[in-house]
């Protein structure tokens, strides 16, 4: 475990670029005083902001580039025009070269994943990377993955997601054996796609010491916090994420309308405004921020593109913890245990 974490920042990513990245880094630096920062992007835009944060400036340097990946670039366009020279690529490349421990960007998600996969490659035994993020629940938070890195999954990929997600939960929640559930249309073993049922069988029979597989969980369980880690393939995961974000905004508008309807409601809001602020921040995806790209030979964090400085600081905090508590080593250890146990037979073979 180390506190001296070197953090590479794509200063030009997101809707607001350096105006959010620099003050966000300053907020996070106050929480992690031994961290070091490298800002990749336009020096003329970054330097004046850094001058206003003297303590951050003392532990930072700027690597200038004129090239930035646009939020609407397709992954292929980003690779074609931004490889070797964009702020996003250079931040990831710093991790590959060992000049930084983690790269963080609020930029184009597809471009970031494409560049990260192209540059860092996937771990041995991992076919595809995944996006994992924290999900607010009634019990606190859970790790949910995959949230859209790739579409579709066979049983082996779902098991890989369980392994990687459990490692992330062990880092963030300080758990020896996080509970893991597979998202399904019901909790009964006979329900769901064959790939999901096969993954469940593999996880049950593997009995991995680093995770506690509890079976299938439903969509309602995600908010309840039934499992520390919820595993699903990227298509369903991304829909679940967007549905939850939309529902949060909808409930916020309903609440705002109800509280402004009468003078009594407005008075009630006045006295309860701090509680409503806590609720708003907990449900705002720009505040609960920091998606982790799992399965790569390096740590990359995706911040929400529209976040503010506090939200970007949260993404940096996540990246810092992933490095400090050795996420990659924990994933490799769990993978090794799984591979040593071999693969469970496909559904049906066990009965033959």
DRENSE-746095 format. One record per residue: residue number from 1; residue in three letters; x negated, y, z of N, C-alpha, C in turn. Coordinates in steps of 0.001 Angstrom, whole numbers, plus 500000, padded with zeros to 6 digits. Layout:
<sites>
(NUM ALA (X Y Z) (X Y Z) (X Y Z))
...
</sites>
This chain:
<sites>
(1 UNK (499148 498800 500000) (500000 500000 500000) (499121 501239 500000))
(2 UNK (499412 502206 499112) (498630 503421 499024) (499529 504649 498938))
(3 UNK (499074 505727 499563) (499810 506994 499475) (499286 507860 498337))
(4 UNK (498075 507551 497863) (497445 508371 496840) (497926 507936 495454))
(5 UNK (499153 508341 495111) (499787 507926 493859) (499590 509018 492803))
(6 UNK (499135 508593 491629) (498921 509532 490513) (500145 509480 489591))
(7 UNK (500778 510633 489391) (502073 510692 488731) (501968 511484 487430))
(8 UNK (502299 510840 486311) (502294 511485 484994) (503708 511950 484659))
(9 UNK (503858 513219 484316) (505167 513804 484065) (505285 514303 482632))
(10 UNK (506319 513846 481948) (506688 514402 480642) (507398 515724 480922))
(11 UNK (506639 516812 480879) (507181 518109 481292) (508192 518669 480308))
(12 UNK (508228 518147 479095) (509110 518705 478066) (510410 517919 477923))
(13 UNK (510578 516844 478684) (511762 516008 478548) (512969 516590 479255))
(14 UNK (514156 516158 478834) (515391 516575 479477) (515982 517830 478886))
(15 UNK (517090 518257 479456) (517791 519438 478949) (517093 520740 479305))
(16 UNK (516253 520723 480358) (515683 521965 480870) (514162 521986 480876))
(17 UNK (513505 520895 480569) (512057 520861 480444) (511323 521312 481691))
(18 UNK (510246 522103 481527) (509412 522508 482670) (510164 523256 483761))
(19 UNK (511261 523935 483415) (512015 524704 484404) (512575 523819 485514))
(20 UNK (512767 522539 485237) (513220 521575 486238) (512070 520676 486693))
(21 UNK (511214 520282 485763) (510149 519324 486079) (509167 519889 487103))
(22 UNK (508729 521144 486919) (507735 521724 487832) (508302 521923 489244))
(23 UNK (509434 522594 489415) (509959 522715 490783) (510369 521379 491390))
(24 UNK (510806 520434 490555) (511111 519097 491065) (509863 518422 491605))
(25 UNK (508737 518573 490893) (507479 518009 491363) (507038 518666 492667))
(26 UNK (507296 519953 492801) (506913 520660 494026) (507720 520157 495225))
(27 UNK (509004 519890 495005) (509841 519341 496087) (509327 517967 496503))
(28 UNK (509023 517124 495518) (508541 515778 495819) (507152 515827 496462))
(29 UNK (506295 516757 496024) (504948 516876 496599) (505005 517139 498103))
(30 UNK (505994 517930 498528) (506142 518205 499961) (506442 516928 500742))
(31 UNK (507107 515967 500104) (507421 514693 500767) (506265 513699 500663))
(32 UNK (505417 513888 499652) (504287 512977 499422) (503024 513815 499217))
(33 UNK (502468 514365 500283) (501372 515335 500163) (500091 514791 499549))
(34 UNK (499945 513466 499497) (498721 512891 498919) (498882 512519 497442))
(35 UNK (500040 512785 496886) (500267 512481 495468) (499526 513485 494582))
(36 UNK (499188 513033 493388) (498551 513889 492385) (499420 513882 491128))
(37 UNK (499432 515008 490399) (500336 515161 489266) (499582 515576 487998))
(38 UNK (500016 515007 486881) (499532 515427 485569) (500749 515797 484730))
(39 UNK (500791 517037 484256) (501900 517518 483432) (501489 517470 481967))
(40 UNK (502293 516804 481153) (502026 516718 479726) (503050 517584 478995))
(41 UNK (502554 518537 478199) (503466 519409 477464) (502827 520724 477103))
(42 UNK (503650 521708 476827) (503198 523020 476387) (502620 523810 477567))
(43 UNK (501322 524062 477524) (500659 524726 478646) (501227 526120 478906))
(44 UNK (501583 526847 477850) (502121 528192 478024) (503439 528198 478781))
(45 UNK (504187 527101 478695) (505462 526991 479414) (505272 526466 480831))
(46 UNK (504284 525587 481007) (504089 524932 482300) (503292 525801 483278))
(47 UNK (502214 526405 482799) (501271 527108 483679) (501909 528220 484520))
(48 UNK (502746 529113 483940) (503344 530168 484775) (504217 529607 485900))
(49 UNK (504919 528515 485638) (505743 527889 486675) (504868 527251 487751))
(50 UNK (503767 526660 487327) (502852 526039 488275) (502177 527088 489163))
(51 UNK (501973 528286 488613) (501374 529374 489398) (502248 529776 490580))
(52 UNK (503547 529544 490466) (504459 529899 491564) (504505 528826 492652))
(53 UNK (503808 527713 492415) (503781 526599 493376) (502324 526278 493703))
(54 UNK (501655 527107 494508) (500207 526956 494724) (499787 525607 495294))
(55 UNK (500581 525043 496195) (500213 523743 496766) (500305 522634 495715))
(56 UNK (501310 522716 494865) (501424 521754 493773) (500287 521946 492773))
(57 UNK (499981 523184 492454) (498921 523484 491484) (497589 522911 491930))
(58 UNK (497354 522903 493249) (496077 522422 493777) (495873 520930 493546))
(59 UNK (496957 520186 493328) (496845 518729 493131) (497334 518332 491727))
(60 UNK (497298 519282 490796) (497846 519031 489462) (496882 519478 488371))
(61 UNK (497102 518924 487206) (496441 519417 486001) (497409 519324 484833))
(62 UNK (497127 520078 483783) (497992 520128 482604) (497238 519560 481410))
(63 UNK (497896 518675 480675) (497370 518195 479399) (498268 518771 478310))
(64 UNK (497715 519644 477478) (498530 520372 476504) (498842 519526 475271))
(65 UNK (500075 519643 474815) (500478 519122 473514) (501615 519974 472978))
(66 UNK (501624 520155 471660) (502687 520937 471030) (503906 520095 470688))
(67 UNK (503780 518789 470779) (504815 517880 470286) (505676 517380 471440))
(68 UNK (506990 517458 471261) (507938 516950 472255) (509022 516147 471538))
(69 UNK (509438 515043 472148) (510522 514229 471607) (511839 514933 471883))
(70 UNK (512667 515064 470861) (513956 515723 471027) (514976 514747 471608))
(71 UNK (515967 515309 472297) (516976 514477 472951) (517818 513702 471944))
(72 UNK (517920 514189 470703) (518745 513504 469700) (517919 512675 468717))
(73 UNK (516618 512528 468964) (515789 511701 468086) (516153 510228 468240))
(74 UNK (516198 509514 467127) (516332 508073 467185) (515002 507472 467637))
(75 UNK (515032 506307 468299) (513775 505690 468753) (512744 505549 467643))
(76 UNK (513194 505171 466443) (512253 505019 465328) (511632 506358 464937))
(77 UNK (512436 507430 464963) (511906 508764 464667) (510895 509197 465719))
(78 UNK (511219 508926 466980) (510324 509317 468066) (508982 508604 467946))
(79 UNK (509026 507317 467607) (507781 506574 467435) (506987 507070 466236))
(80 UNK (507695 507409 465179) (507024 507845 463961) (506354 509210 464126))
(81 UNK (507069 510129 464787) (506564 511501 464881) (505859 511804 466201))
(82 UNK (506133 511000 467236) (505592 511347 468546) (504522 510415 469077))
(83 UNK (504242 509324 468343) (503216 508401 468807) (501856 509092 468833))
(84 UNK (501104 508826 469894) (499760 509360 470120) (499718 510832 470546))
(85 UNK (500787 511612 470339) (500635 513060 470518) (501764 513758 471261))
(86 UNK (502918 513131 471462) (504016 513802 472171) (503786 513749 473682))
(87 UNK (504456 514652 474389) (504327 514669 475855) (504828 513362 476454))
(88 UNK (505869 512774 475872) (506400 511511 476366) (505394 510385 476187))
(89 UNK (504837 510276 475001) (503871 509224 474722) (502639 509364 475617))
(90 UNK (502113 510574 475736) (500887 510790 476498) (501070 510454 477980))
(91 UNK (502267 510734 478524) (502532 510381 479922) (502501 508861 480103))
(92 UNK (503122 508131 479171) (503104 506667 479237) (501696 506130 479023))
(93 UNK (500984 506731 478075) (499632 506282 477744) (498677 506462 478927))
(94 UNK (498938 507481 479746) (498107 507692 480933) (498222 506506 481880))
(95 UNK (499410 505905 481957) (499600 504707 482780) (498836 503534 482172))
(96 UNK (498938 503384 480871) (498237 502292 480201) (496725 502383 480410))
(97 UNK (496187 503591 480347) (494738 503794 480468) (494256 503781 481911))
(98 UNK (495189 503694 482867) (494802 503696 484261) (494524 505081 484812))
(99 UNK (494920 506120 484078) (494722 507490 484532) (495884 507958 485412))
(100 UNK (496986 507225 485410) (498147 507512 486252) (498761 506185 486666))
(101 UNK (499500 506208 487768) (500133 504997 488279) (501572 504848 487826))
(102 UNK (502223 505950 487449) (503624 505926 487044) (503881 507089 486105))
(103 UNK (504751 506882 485130) (505168 507939 484206) (506647 508220 484413))
(104 UNK (507007 509510 484404) (508389 509908 484649) (508819 510895 483579))
(105 UNK (510011 510667 483016) (510535 511530 481964) (512043 511651 482091))
(106 UNK (512545 512846 481795) (513993 513062 481713) (514441 513091 480258))
(107 UNK (513571 512657 479372) (513843 512745 477944) (514745 511648 477412))
(108 UNK (514810 511580 476099) (515616 510646 475323) (515377 509197 475802))
(109 UNK (516438 508544 476288) (516295 507208 476875) (515806 506183 475859))
(110 UNK (516413 506170 474676) (516020 505201 473660) (514575 505380 473239))
(111 UNK (514162 506630 473062) (512779 506914 472676) (511818 506507 473786))
(112 UNK (512191 506801 475029) (511323 506448 476157) (511146 504944 476264))
(113 UNK (512222 504196 476099) (512124 502747 476163) (511289 502209 475004))
(114 UNK (511510 502731 473809) (510750 502262 472645) (509260 502521 472824))
(115 UNK (508919 503720 473270) (507506 504069 473460) (506889 503260 474594))
(116 UNK (507634 503091 475679) (507111 502344 476814) (506860 500885 476435))
(117 UNK (507803 500293 475721) (507641 498893 475318) (506507 498737 474307))
(118 UNK (506404 499672 473366) (505362 499604 472342) (503982 499769 472970))
(119 UNK (503877 500677 473925) (502575 501021 474487) (502144 500086 475622))
(120 UNK (503056 499800 476545) (502697 499011 477724) (502898 497511 477542))
(121 UNK (503763 497128 476624) (504128 495722 476387) (504832 495135 477606))
(122 UNK (505464 493992 477390) (506175 493342 478488) (505252 492385 479233))
(123 UNK (505608 492127 480489) (504852 491179 481313) (504920 489777 480719))
(124 UNK (503911 488952 480950) (503994 487548 480540) (505214 486878 481169))
(125 UNK (505996 486210 480352) (507192 485540 480846) (508447 486382 480763))
(126 UNK (508307 487684 480465) (509457 488569 480316) (509655 488881 478833))
(127 UNK (510813 488494 478321) (511078 488706 476893) (511454 490149 476598))
(128 UNK (512298 490738 477451) (512786 492096 477206) (512802 492896 478504))
(129 UNK (512453 494179 478436) (512545 495021 479637) (513991 495367 479947))
(130 UNK (514205 495955 481098) (515549 496328 481548) (515496 497677 482235))
(131 UNK (516656 498327 482292) (516790 499564 483058) (517557 499241 484330))
(132 UNK (516953 499543 485472) (517592 499312 486762) (517740 500643 487481))
(133 UNK (518833 500794 488216) (519068 502040 488941) (519807 501754 490237))
(134 UNK (519794 502734 491119) (520527 502632 492374) (521997 502958 492154))
(135 UNK (522856 502183 492796) (524305 502333 492665) (524870 502626 494052))
(136 UNK (525527 503771 494259) (526079 504062 495591) (527206 503109 495947))
(137 UNK (527185 502606 497171) (528202 501653 497628) (528669 502045 499037))
(138 UNK (529694 501352 499503) (530193 501602 500851) (529189 501177 501917))
(139 UNK (528263 500304 501569) (527240 499847 502519) (525956 500646 502423))
(140 UNK (525847 501478 501396) (524625 502243 501172) (524327 502319 499690))
(141 UNK (523397 501479 499204) (523058 501444 497788) (522707 500025 497375))
(142 UNK (522945 499733 496083) (522532 498469 495489) (521716 498762 494240))
(143 UNK (520927 497798 493828) (520226 497872 492543) (521097 497193 491493))
(144 UNK (521336 497873 490372) (522122 497297 489285) (521271 497308 488015))
(145 UNK (521252 496209 487291) (520538 496090 486028) (521143 494959 485206))
(146 UNK (521062 495041 483904) (520482 496033 483037) (521539 497081 482693))
(147 UNK (521134 498344 482618) (522074 499419 482343) (521994 499928 480914))
(148 UNK (521456 499104 480019) (521517 499466 478614) (520228 499400 477841))
(149 UNK (519200 498743 478384) (517940 498642 477648) (518090 497778 476403))
(150 UNK (518920 496726 476498) (519144 495848 475347) (520535 495246 475450))
(151 UNK (521042 494820 474322) (522397 494276 474248) (522336 492761 474164))
(152 UNK (523180 492096 474972) (523236 490641 474945) (522151 490027 475815))
(153 UNK (522416 488825 476307) (521438 488147 477155) (521738 486667 477216))
(154 UNK (520685 485846 477114) (520865 484425 477373) (520602 484181 478858))
(155 UNK (520714 482940 479289) (520585 482617 480703) (519205 482980 481243))
(156 UNK (518164 482705 480461) (516811 482984 480925) (516592 484478 481154))
(157 UNK (517159 485301 480265) (517003 486748 480436) (517729 487221 481685))
(158 UNK (518900 486667 481952) (519630 487037 483167) (518849 486642 484416))
(159 UNK (518171 485503 484368) (517330 485097 485496) (516163 486063 485656))
(160 UNK (515565 486465 484521) (514490 487466 484580) (514982 488748 485252))
(161 UNK (516204 489173 484909) (516776 490379 485513) (516931 490207 487026))
(162 UNK (517369 489030 487439) (517520 488768 488870) (516177 488853 489586))
(163 UNK (515151 488290 488978) (513807 488321 489554) (513312 489758 489684))
(164 UNK (513443 490539 488607) (512935 491906 488620) (513756 492797 489550))
(165 UNK (515071 492623 489525) (515929 493429 490389) (515688 493156 491851))
(166 UNK (515442 491892 492200) (515181 491566 493601) (513869 492177 494070))
(167 UNK (512875 492228 493173) (511597 492861 493535) (511795 494343 493805))
(168 UNK (512603 495004 492982) (512885 496424 493183) (513624 496642 494504))
(169 UNK (514572 495780 494820) (515319 495907 496072) (514412 495699 497277))
(170 UNK (513466 494784 497166) (512529 494570 498272) (511690 495807 498527))
(171 UNK (511335 496517 497446) (510561 497753 497587) (511400 498853 498213))
(172 UNK (512587 499087 497659) (513390 500229 498068) (514095 500030 499403))
(173 UNK (514556 498811 499663) (515380 498571 500850) (514621 497873 501975))
(174 UNK (513354 497551 501733) (512522 496876 502733) (513178 495575 503199))
(175 UNK (513591 494762 502218) (514227 493482 502507) (513301 492347 502114))
(176 UNK (513223 491321 502936) (512403 490165 502587) (513080 489316 501515))
(177 UNK (514416 489225 501576) (515152 488337 500660) (516473 488989 500284))
(178 UNK (516478 489901 499313) (517715 490585 498936) (518744 489611 498380))
(179 UNK (520013 489908 498606) (521084 489109 498015) (521283 489534 496560))
(180 UNK (521514 488559 495697) (521642 488791 494256) (522935 488164 493767))
(181 UNK (523719 488934 492998) (524942 488410 492406) (524962 488650 490914))
(182 UNK (525566 487720 490179) (525749 487879 488727) (527129 488473 488468))
(183 UNK (527186 489583 487740) (528470 490214 487425) (529260 489316 486479))
(184 UNK (530536 489052 486850) (531349 488131 486070) (532813 488551 486173))
(185 UNK (533673 487891 485422) (535100 488226 485442) (535833 487569 486599))
(186 UNK (535141 486803 487393) (535713 486151 488572) (534602 485489 489359))
(187 UNK (534895 485100 490585) (533855 484498 491417) (533807 482981 491275))
(188 UNK (534810 482402 490628) (534833 480947 490465) (533747 480506 489482))
(189 UNK (533118 479364 489758) (532000 478887 488957) (532401 478521 487528))
(190 UNK (533690 478264 487287) (534126 477852 485954) (534405 479055 485051))
(191 UNK (534376 480255 485584) (534738 481438 484810) (533514 482070 484157))
(192 UNK (533796 482837 483086) (532750 483639 482467) (532095 482985 481274))
(193 UNK (531196 483753 480666) (530453 483268 479509) (529516 482127 479895))
(194 UNK (529230 481274 478943) (528353 480132 479217) (526989 480589 479702))
(195 UNK (526473 481697 479115) (525160 482190 479503) (525129 482599 480976))
(196 UNK (526213 483226 481429) (526291 483657 482829) (526382 482442 483747))
(197 UNK (527207 481464 483374) (527347 480266 484203) (526029 479476 484264))
(198 UNK (525326 479419 483137) (524039 478712 483116) (523006 479433 483983))
(199 UNK (522997 480773 483905) (522071 481542 484746) (522360 481298 486225))
(200 UNK (523645 481222 486570) (524010 480925 487952) (523490 479578 488399))
(201 UNK (523594 478584 487531) (523097 477256 487873) (521588 477282 488081))
(202 UNK (520878 477979 487207) (519413 478055 487331) (519020 478705 488656))
(203 UNK (519676 479802 488985) (519333 480517 490216) (519666 479691 491462))
(204 UNK (520778 478957 491425) (521134 478102 492561) (520094 477012 492770))
(205 UNK (519686 476381 491686) (518781 475244 491797) (517336 475676 492053))
(206 UNK (516961 476883 491604) (515581 477343 491790) (515278 477636 493252))
(207 UNK (516286 478127 493993) (516116 478460 495414) (514833 479263 495648))
(208 UNK (514727 480389 494965) (513532 481219 495058) (513428 481856 496443))
(209 UNK (512247 481829 497044) (512102 482368 498408) (512223 483883 498475))
(210 UNK (512095 484575 497317) (512130 486041 497325) (513519 486616 497139))
(211 UNK (514521 485785 496863) (515873 486295 496683) (516897 485276 497162))
(212 UNK (518063 485785 497535) (519165 484950 498018) (520317 485077 497028))
(213 UNK (520447 484082 496146) (521510 484124 495146) (522842 483769 495803))
(214 UNK (523824 484681 495706) (525111 484477 496386) (526236 484109 495425))
(215 UNK (525935 483967 494122) (526959 483575 493158) (527463 484745 492343))
(216 UNK (528671 484579 491777) (529248 485608 490917) (529878 486724 491753))
(217 UNK (529797 487933 491227) (530483 489078 491829) (531301 489759 490731))
(218 UNK (532369 490439 491139) (533229 491136 490196) (532934 492630 490204))
(219 UNK (533575 493346 489269) (533351 494778 489171) (533653 495532 490453))
(220 UNK (534694 495097 491174) (535042 495764 492430) (533962 495594 493489))
(221 UNK (533179 494531 493387) (532122 494287 494373) (530972 495283 494246))
(222 UNK (530830 495902 493082) (529719 496822 492885) (529823 498008 493837))
(223 UNK (531017 498565 493983) (531215 499686 494890) (531251 499277 496348))
(224 UNK (531614 498030 496605) (531682 497549 497983) (530305 497230 498551))
(225 UNK (529347 496995 497665) (528014 496627 498138) (527914 495184 498551))
(226 UNK (528664 494300 497881) (528671 492878 498214) (527292 492251 498070))
(227 UNK (526518 492718 497074) (525172 492194 496842) (524175 493347 496816))
(228 UNK (522945 493059 497250) (521880 494066 497162) (521477 494314 495722))
(229 UNK (521629 493289 494881) (521274 493377 493461) (522419 492804 492637))
(230 UNK (522888 493558 491663) (523922 493094 490744) (523304 492988 489359))
(231 UNK (523421 491815 488748) (522781 491520 487471) (523834 491375 486385))
(232 UNK (523595 492055 485263) (524454 491913 484096) (523633 492257 482861))
(233 UNK (524141 491900 481693) (523410 492282 480481) (523712 493740 480141))
(234 UNK (522905 494321 479230) (522919 495758 479011) (524210 496357 478494))
(235 UNK (524959 495623 477691) (526207 496153 477136) (527218 496396 478249))
(236 UNK (527453 495360 479049) (528408 495488 480155) (527895 496459 481210))
(237 UNK (526583 496442 481463) (526013 497327 482468) (526158 498790 482117))
(238 UNK (525929 499120 480845) (526048 500512 480424) (527485 500988 480467))
(239 UNK (528423 500117 480074) (529844 500473 480155) (530251 500694 481611))
(240 UNK (529791 499808 482506) (530112 499962 483925) (529581 501284 484459))
(241 UNK (528349 501630 484065) (527740 502883 484524) (528533 504091 484051))
(242 UNK (528847 504123 482736) (529569 505273 482182) (530991 505348 482747))
(243 UNK (531621 504195 482971) (532963 504188 483561) (532928 504750 484980))
(244 UNK (531897 504380 485743) (531771 504881 487114) (531508 506388 487124))
(245 UNK (530643 506856 486219) (530364 508293 486141) (531621 509067 485760))
(246 UNK (532365 508535 484782) (533593 509198 484363) (534639 509231 485459))
(247 UNK (534759 508121 486200) (535715 508065 487298) (535341 509058 488397))
(248 UNK (534054 509191 488664) (533602 510141 489680) (533967 511569 489279))
(249 UNK (533753 511904 488008) (534116 513246 487548) (535628 513451 487606))
(250 UNK (536380 512424 487213) (537841 512500 487249) (538332 512740 488670))
(251 UNK (537826 511980 489628) (538231 512154 491012) (537835 513532 491535))
(252 UNK (536682 514026 491079) (536253 515357 491482) (537208 516429 490996))
(253 UNK (537675 516295 489758) (538621 517269 489208) (539969 517182 489918))
(254 UNK (540415 515949 490202) (541661 515779 490957) (541563 516468 492316))
(255 UNK (540430 516246 492985) (540239 516817 494313) (540188 518343 494253))
(256 UNK (539471 518868 493260) (539367 520320 493099) (540732 520944 492864))
(257 UNK (541542 520298 492015) (542881 520803 491729) (543759 520774 492968))
(258 UNK (543686 519676 493723) (544525 519542 494919) (544139 520561 495989))
(259 UNK (542845 520850 496106) (542383 521747 497160) (542609 523219 496837))
(260 UNK (542930 523511 495600) (543169 524904 495224) (544659 525197 495015))
(261 UNK (545520 524228 495323) (546940 524360 495007) (547659 525302 495977))
(262 UNK (547340 525252 497253) (548014 526088 498246) (546978 526763 499138))
(263 UNK (547410 527803 499882) (546476 528494 500772) (546042 527597 501922))
(264 UNK (546921 526671 502335) (546557 525743 503408) (545467 524776 502934))
(265 UNK (545612 524319 501684) (544601 523418 501127) (543262 524136 500998))
(266 UNK (543301 525393 500557) (542060 526159 500433) (541415 526393 501794))
(267 UNK (542232 526633 502799) (541714 526817 504150) (541088 525520 504664))
(268 UNK (541754 524403 504380) (541210 523110 504788) (539866 522838 504129))
(269 UNK (539750 523209 502843) (538481 523026 502136) (537379 523868 502784))
(270 UNK (537731 525091 503196) (536745 525985 503807) (536096 525328 505016))
(271 UNK (536883 524681 505844) (536361 524060 507059) (535655 522724 506769))
(272 UNK (536003 522094 505651) (535426 520770 505335) (534441 520831 504169))
(273 UNK (533995 522043 503797) (533201 522185 502579) (531869 521420 502638))
(274 UNK (531251 521318 503837) (529997 520585 503941) (530205 519096 503668))
(275 UNK (531316 518561 504163) (531623 517151 503909) (531865 516911 502423))
(276 UNK (532552 517856 501762) (532805 517708 500334) (531509 517816 499534))
(277 UNK (530564 518614 499994) (529275 518729 499315) (528517 517407 499386))
(278 UNK (528537 516768 500558) (527886 515469 500704) (528523 514454 499756))
(279 UNK (529856 514461 499686) (530564 513543 498802) (530202 513806 497347))
(280 UNK (530177 515081 496950) (529856 515426 495566) (528448 514966 495192))
(281 UNK (527485 515212 496068) (526111 514827 495769) (525950 513318 495685))
(282 UNK (526672 512584 496536) (526555 511122 496541) (527128 510524 495263))
(283 UNK (528143 511170 494679) (528797 510635 493482) (528222 511194 492188))
(284 UNK (527337 512192 492283) (526793 512835 491095) (525603 512044 490585))
(285 UNK (525672 511473 489348) (524549 510676 488838) (523288 511493 488630))
(286 UNK (523417 512812 488558) (522232 513661 488417) (521475 513785 489726))
(287 UNK (522154 513461 490848) (521506 513522 492159) (520973 512152 492575))
(288 UNK (521806 511108 492376) (521362 509732 492639) (520586 509309 491390))
(289 UNK (519297 509639 491355) (518580 509724 490084) (517314 508877 490090))
(290 UNK (517031 508289 488936) (515793 507560 488762) (515998 506131 488330))
(291 UNK (516130 505901 487005) (516232 504557 486463) (514840 503981 486248))
(292 UNK (514627 502749 486672) (513313 502111 486576) (513301 501160 485388))
(293 UNK (512299 501300 484524) (512113 500367 483421) (511340 499168 483959))
(294 UNK (512016 498033 484075) (511416 496834 484657) (510977 495855 483573))
(295 UNK (509891 495132 483852) (509413 494114 482936) (508237 494541 482098))
(296 UNK (507751 495759 482293) (506617 496270 481535) (505332 496152 482350))
(297 UNK (504196 496241 481658) (502897 496248 482333) (502554 497660 482783))
(298 UNK (503437 498228 483530) (503281 499589 484009) (504638 500084 484473))
(299 UNK (504637 501164 485259) (505886 501670 485830) (506296 502946 485123))
(300 UNK (507515 502944 484604) (508100 504099 483916) (509459 504376 484533))
(301 UNK (509719 505646 484837) (510974 506055 485464) (511717 507004 484532))
(302 UNK (513010 506743 484339) (513854 507610 483517) (514728 508463 484427))
(303 UNK (514555 509782 484338) (515409 510713 485068) (516598 511101 484202))
(304 UNK (517712 511428 484830) (518881 511934 484108) (518487 513205 483361))
(305 UNK (518888 513310 482094) (518485 514451 481274) (519010 515782 481758))
(306 UNK (520165 515782 482404) (520769 517033 482840) (520553 517339 484310))
(307 UNK (519607 516666 484944) (519413 516838 486380) (518831 518203 486725))
(308 UNK (518915 518553 488007) (518273 519771 488496) (516968 519394 489193))
(309 UNK (516323 520378 489844) (515025 520128 490468) (515123 519083 491571))
(310 UNK (516177 519133 492381) (516348 518144 493442) (516499 516737 492869))
(311 UNK (517274 516627 491779) (517461 515330 491148) (516175 514799 490546))
(312 UNK (515402 515678 489917) (514133 515223 489330) (513159 514806 490425))
(313 UNK (513192 515521 491544) (512358 515130 492682) (512728 513727 493159))
(314 UNK (514015 513389 493134) (514454 512047 493529) (513878 510989 492594))
(315 UNK (513829 511297 491288) (513241 510358 490332) (511759 510166 490621))
(316 UNK (511058 511243 490956) (509644 511132 491313) (509487 510289 492571))
(317 UNK (510366 510491 493546) (510321 509701 494785) (510447 508207 494489))
(318 UNK (511375 507869 493595) (511552 506457 493225) (510267 505907 492619))
(319 UNK (509680 506653 491684) (508432 506218 491063) (507311 506069 492069))
(320 UNK (507222 507007 492993) (506198 506949 494037) (506337 505673 494858))
(321 UNK (507568 505342 495255) (507788 504144 496064) (507502 502871 495276))
(322 UNK (507828 502865 493972) (507559 501684 493167) (506063 501377 493124))
(323 UNK (505253 502436 493087) (503802 502246 493086) (503307 501902 494483))
(324 UNK (503734 502700 495460) (503212 502549 496812) (503461 501159 497382))
(325 UNK (504620 500586 497058) (504960 499277 497608) (504814 498155 496593))
(326 UNK (504001 498389 495561) (503516 497329 494659) (504632 496567 493949))
(327 UNK (505487 497293 493239) (506580 496663 492500) (506077 495604 491524))
(328 UNK (505070 495933 490727) (504619 495007 489684) (504105 493701 490288))
(329 UNK (503383 493798 491396) (502868 492591 492046) (504008 491727 492578))
(330 UNK (505050 492358 493104) (506191 491599 493630) (506930 490890 492499))
(331 UNK (507082 491545 491352) (507730 490899 490200) (506894 489701 489741))
(332 UNK (505593 489889 489624) (504721 488807 489163) (504763 487612 490125))
(333 UNK (504801 487892 491419) (504833 486812 492409) (506119 486001 492293))
(334 UNK (507262 486704 492157) (508536 485992 492056) (508614 485209 490754))
(335 UNK (508123 485797 489669) (508097 485099 488382) (507263 483823 488481))
(336 UNK (506138 483920 489155) (505268 482749 489288) (505981 481629 490051))
(337 UNK (506715 481977 491119) (507454 480961 491871) (508529 480317 490996))
(338 UNK (509214 481141 490213) (510261 480612 489341) (509663 479676 488289))
(339 UNK (508542 480099 487679) (507931 479292 486625) (507357 477992 487183))
(340 UNK (506874 478023 488437) (506347 476804 489055) (507440 475768 489285))
(341 UNK (508675 476242 489513) (509787 475325 489762) (510360 474765 488467))
(342 UNK (509925 475309 487341) (510440 474850 486068) (511827 475369 485810))
(343 UNK (512372 475079 484670) (513690 475569 484277) (514756 474508 484527))
(344 UNK (515904 474965 485013) (517014 474045 485248) (517579 473563 483919))
(345 UNK (518143 472363 483865) (518722 471872 482618) (519934 472691 482219))
(346 UNK (520219 472787 480912) (521415 473506 480473) (522663 472876 481055))
(347 UNK (523749 473655 481072) (525021 473159 481603) (525402 471859 480908))
(348 UNK (525790 470879 481662) (526242 469618 481070) (525206 468526 481166))
(349 UNK (523901 468912 481039) (522857 467895 481047) (522701 467233 482407))
(350 UNK (522936 468023 483469) (522754 467475 484821) (523703 466304 485088))
(351 UNK (524811 466292 484403) (525814 465238 484647) (525570 464006 483805))
(352 UNK (524622 464088 482871) (524390 462959 481977) (523511 461890 482636))
</sites>
